[in-house]
Amino acid sequence: MTAHSELRLLPWSGPDGKPCYLSTDDNNSHLSRLADTTEAEQLDSAAALVEQAMKAMPDGEVGAEELRRLFVDLTTALQDVLRVATSRGHRLSVLSTSVRE
């Protein structure tokens, strides 16, 4: 059985909103590749939203509803990016521990 510290936090939640984890030694497994692809898409989406927000800020002609939508999208993207960072941080600490052993 894989230790909890070696589980990969996946870039999506379960139906109840709780985190999902992957236990595998195969970084090229179907689920690992799907998680990698999803993380990349989430990071790309966040970058696009930041660019959109940067363009909207000096404009001054952005309506309240558009700002609300942008705020919701940016908040969701930030949650995704934090999950990716947490997952990658955990994997880095596991890798550095295994390298030292």
C-alpha positions in Angstrom: 0.0 0.0 0.0 1.2 3.5 -0.8 1.9 5.9 2.1 -0.5 8.9 2.2 2.5 11.2 1.6 3.1 9.4 -1.7 -0.4 9.8 -3.1 -0.9 12.2 -5.9 -3.5 14.9 -5.4 -5.6 14.9 -8.6 -6.6 18.2 -10.2 -10.3 17.5 -9.7 -12.6 16.8 -6.7 -15.0 13.9 -6.1 -18.7 14.3 -6.4 -18.9 15.4 -2.7 -16.2 18.0 -3.2 -13.5 16.0 -1.4 -10.1 15.7 -2.9 -9.2 12.7 -5.1 -5.9 10.9 -4.9 -4.0 8.6 -7.2 -1.8 5.8 -5.9 0.6 4.6 -8.7 4.3 4.2 -9.4 3.6 4.6 -13.1 3.8 8.3 -14.1 2.8 7.3 -17.6 -0.4 5.5 -16.6 -3.6 6.6 -18.3 -4.9 8.4 -15.1 -1.5 10.1 -14.5 -1.4 11.4 -18.1 -5.1 12.6 -17.7 -4.1 14.4 -14.5 -1.1 16.0 -16.2 -3.2 17.1 -19.2 -5.9 18.5 -16.9 -3.3 20.4 -14.8 -1.9 21.9 -18.0 -5.3 23.0 -19.2 -6.1 24.5 -15.8 -2.9 26.5 -15.8 -3.5 27.7 -19.3 -7.0 28.7 -18.4 -5.8 30.7 -15.4 -3.2 32.5 -17.5 -5.8 33.4 -20.1 -8.1 34.7 -17.3 -5.3 36.8 -15.8 -4.6 38.3 -19.3 -8.4 39.0 -19.6 -8.5 40.7 -16.2 -5.4 42.8 -17.0 -7.1 44.1 -20.1 -10.4 44.8 -18.3 -8.9 46.8 -15.4 -7.8 49.9 -17.2 -10.8 49.8 -19.6 -13.3 51.3 -17.3 -16.1 50.2 -19.5 -16.6 46.8 -18.0 -20.1 46.3 -16.5 -20.9 44.9 -13.1 -22.1 41.6 -14.5 -19.0 41.1 -16.6 -16.8 41.9 -13.5 -18.8 39.5 -11.4 -18.3 36.7 -14.0 -14.6 37.5 -14.2 -14.3 37.4 -10.4 -16.0 34.0 -10.3 -13.8 32.6 -13.1 -10.6 34.0 -11.5 -11.6 32.5 -8.1 -12.2 29.1 -9.7 -8.9 29.3 -11.6 -7.0 30.2 -8.5 -8.5 27.2 -6.6 -7.3 25.0 -9.5 -3.9 26.5 -9.6 -3.5 26.1 -5.8 -4.5 22.4 -6.1 -1.9 21.9 -8.9 0.8 23.7 -6.8 -0.1 21.6 -3.7 0.0 18.4 -5.8 3.3 19.2 -7.4 4.8 20.3 -4.1 3.9 17.0 -2.5 5.4 15.1 -5.3 8.6 17.2 -5.1 9.0 16.5 -1.4 8.4 12.7 -2.1 11.0 12.8 -4.9 13.6 14.6 -2.8 13.1 12.1 0.1 13.5 9.1 -2.3 16.6 10.7 -3.8 18.2 11.1 -0.4 17.6 7.5 0.5 
